[in-house]
Amino acid sequence: MKPHELRSMSREELEEHARELRQELFNLRFRGTTQQLDNPLRLRTARKDLARTLTVLRELDLGLESGTGEGTRNG
């Protein structure tokens, strides 16, 4: 998911999304250890999606503005 899509979600939706991603990561790691992982790159994307989700949740906690974050420079 893109960061701007995550920022448009409510806190409850973000927390639910993070729970789902944690469960998916657990399942992917489990399948990886048993050599049944179809797409190993899905593990990486799930980790990054979880990090993005947790970052947006942290921004909400800190009360930061939800700008795009890309290409914005002061000066």
Secondary structure, DSSP 8 states (H G I E B T S, - for coil): --HHHHHTS-HHHHHHHHHHHHHHHHHHHHHHHTT--S-THHHHHHHHHHHHHHHHHHHHHHT------SS----
